[in-house]
């Protein structure tokens, strides 16, 4: 199984959850919210074979970005994975939208000429995110928990981007509608734990199995076929990037 977007460092017992995922064979990308968080997570999780630690600048922490950008620049060669980055123009993030745009442009500029896996947040800013990616010549990236308009989704697919879906999306009409729009070869799985719950329990990496079960039903395929499709999708995304484990 594959969890392409999980905040392992934000669980109450992060090492325990990471070890469980590692032992269960769940390839888990631990996204971080700031470079300072990346440093701590990498030192603790890097020894685990199935865990990848991603370098992030979360849009909802934009007020801290000015002090963290230099560190991001210094660390960008220490990992092949970037996330969580992007834009958030919801009520929660709207006041810092200009800083967010500057940060995303900074991130993509820093990554110019560098092959990286990138997990992107785009809540209420889907079109702006896609436009900046296009302007900066960055594709493909992974749109994490996409919830925006279908026409923007279609444009992102045309540009070669991928989409990671989680158990929370299965519970909403809009989430299911988005999943139905996605071609099988552009779908990845995620949990976004610990921010997603399942039956009042915090989701953990192996809970991507619920997404696999849902896709099995709607695609009319065995779980094993779905799991292989997701693995193939990730390999198709990573192979051209020639990413290393770090």
Buried (B, 14 or more C-beta within 10 A) or exposed (E): BBBBBBBBBBBEEBEEBBBBBBEBEBBBBBBBBBBBBBBBBBEBBBEBEBBBBBBBBBBBBBEBBEEBBEBBBEBBEBBBBBBBBBBBBBEEBEEBBEBBBBBBEBBBEBBEEEEBBBBBBBBBBBBBBBEBBEEBEBBBBBBBBBBBEEEBBEBBBEBEBBBBBBBBBBEEEEBBEBBEEBEBEBBBBBBBBBBBBBEEEBBBBBBBBBBBEBBBEEEEBEEEBBBEBBBEBBEEBBEEBEBEEE
